[in-house]
Amino acid sequence: MKKTCMIIATSLLLQGVVCAQSIVGKWKTIDDESGKPKSVVEIFQKGDKYYGKVIKLYRTSGEEQDPICVECSTKDDRYKQKVIGMEIIRDLIKSDNEYEDGTILDPENGKIYDCKLWVEDGKLQVRGYISFLFRTQTWLPYQ
């Protein structure tokens, strides 16, 4: 009986650890169409909020290796700033097993979306949305 109780308690504890996985760390973004890596984003905590910045871009030899955000709004502090080092995720708040109420910027088109992030099966789920329309990407851990 003690052994059974111990197994159940250990199982519940491990489930809690898995459910409470943090988004903090480095994540490889994957292009929806090509399936190829696009960038590496580092997510970090500042105070009680979470942010993410681009630390690496995967670019072909014909592409600008260190582009600037010319598509960003002129009212955005990221306008004409370099994408590498740019904070593209802002103001996420941890709520249970999700991080929400923040924004994410797509530097390629300059659009800012509301966003929510969570970890599922060791992969980061990144959902950007406007109203009830959304798109979810899967980002992979980066070592």
Buried (B, 14 or more C-beta within 10 A) or exposed (E): EEEEEEEEEEEEEEEEEEEEBEBEBBBBBBEEEEEEBBBBBBBBBEEEBBBBBBBBBBEEEEEEEEBBBEEBEEEEEBBEBEBBEBBBBBEBEBEEEBBBBBBBBBBEEBBBBBBBBBBEEEBBBBBBBEEEEEEEBBBBEBE
